[in-house]
Amino acid sequence: MFRPAAILTGAFLVAASAAPQPRAAAPAHFTIILEHSAATWSAECMTGCSTPWKASFTCASARSCGARVDALGIITLDNHRALDPKFSFTLHGTPDGITAKRLNGTAWRTLEWGCGFTPCRARITELDVETLPPPS
């Protein structure tokens, strides 16, 4: 015997149980100009930050000198400020250049680039990195 009500109820249950797939958050739009030499990090936010900022710091030791950049500024890795919800990434100097690792808000997971001069300069965005010539 044909039961239209039973068929409609079954179709509703199937449609209701299909959970929507979570979408990856779109990366935040930002542009940071970065300079790094031995134990000094300098950065300037050109676009995408809470307010425009320019900051720098010097580490006690070049060997353990890392930084975190977000929409609020650049800080040492020892600073335990909460992650900015827009974007955040860490920076580490390497023998041949710099490595950046996403914490949140970027399309990339890791960026690595080399520099043949000091200070090492680069433009970092939510999408990629571009090395810049030394300051004149």
URVENZI-V351765 format. One record per pair of residues at least 24 apart in sequence whose ideal C-beta (glycine too) atoms are under 10 Angstrom apart, sorted by the first residue. I is the first residue (numbers start at 1). J is the second residue. If there is no record, write none. Layout:
((I	J) (I	J))
//
This chain:
((24	107) (25	85) (25	104) (25	105) (26	105) (26	107) (26	126) (27	86) (27	87) (27	102) (27	104) (27	105) (27	106) (27	107) (27	108) (27	125) (27	126) (27	127) (28	70) (28	71) (28	84) (28	85) (28	86) (28	87) (28	88) (28	104) (28	105) (28	106) (28	107) (28	125) (28	126) (29	86) (29	87) (29	105) (29	125) (29	126) (29	127) (30	69) (30	70) (30	71) (30	86) (30	87) (30	105) (30	106) (30	124) (30	125) (30	126) (30	127) (31	123) (31	124) (31	125) (31	126) (32	69) (32	70) (32	71) (32	74) (32	87) (32	89) (32	91) (32	100) (32	122) (32	123) (32	124) (32	125) (32	126) (32	129) (33	121) (33	122) (33	123) (33	124) (33	132) (34	67) (34	69) (34	74) (34	91) (34	98) (34	100) (34	119) (34	120) (34	121) (34	122) (34	123) (34	124) (34	129) (34	132) (35	115) (35	118) (35	119) (35	120) (35	121) (35	122) (35	132) (35	134) (35	135) (36	65) (36	67) (36	91) (36	92) (36	93) (36	97) (36	98) (36	115) (36	118) (36	119) (36	120) (36	121) (36	122) (37	62) (37	93) (37	115) (37	117) (37	118) (37	119) (37	120) (37	121) (38	62) (38	63) (38	65) (38	93) (38	118) (38	119) (39	63) (39	64) (39	65) (39	93) (40	65) (40	67) (40	93) (40	118) (40	119) (41	65) (41	66) (41	67) (41	68) (41	69) (41	74) (41	75) (41	76) (41	91) (41	93) (41	98) (41	119) (42	67) (42	74) (42	119) (42	121) (43	67) (43	69) (43	73) (43	74) (43	91) (43	122) (43	124) (44	73) (44	74) (45	69) (45	70) (45	71) (45	72) (45	73) (45	74) (46	123) (46	125) (47	125) (48	86) (48	87) (48	105) (48	125) (48	126) (49	73) (49	84) (49	86) (49	87) (50	84) (50	86) (59	93) (62	93) (63	93) (64	92) (65	91) (65	92) (65	93) (66	90) (66	91) (66	92) (66	93) (66	99) (66	101) (67	91) (67	92) (67	93) (67	98) (67	100) (68	101) (68	103) (69	100) (69	103) (69	124) (70	103) (70	104) (70	105) (71	105) (86	126) (87	124) (87	125) (87	126) (89	124) (89	126) (91	122) (91	124) (93	120) (94	120) (96	120) (97	122) (97	129) (97	131) (98	122) (98	124) (98	129) (98	131) (100	124) (100	129) (102	126))
//
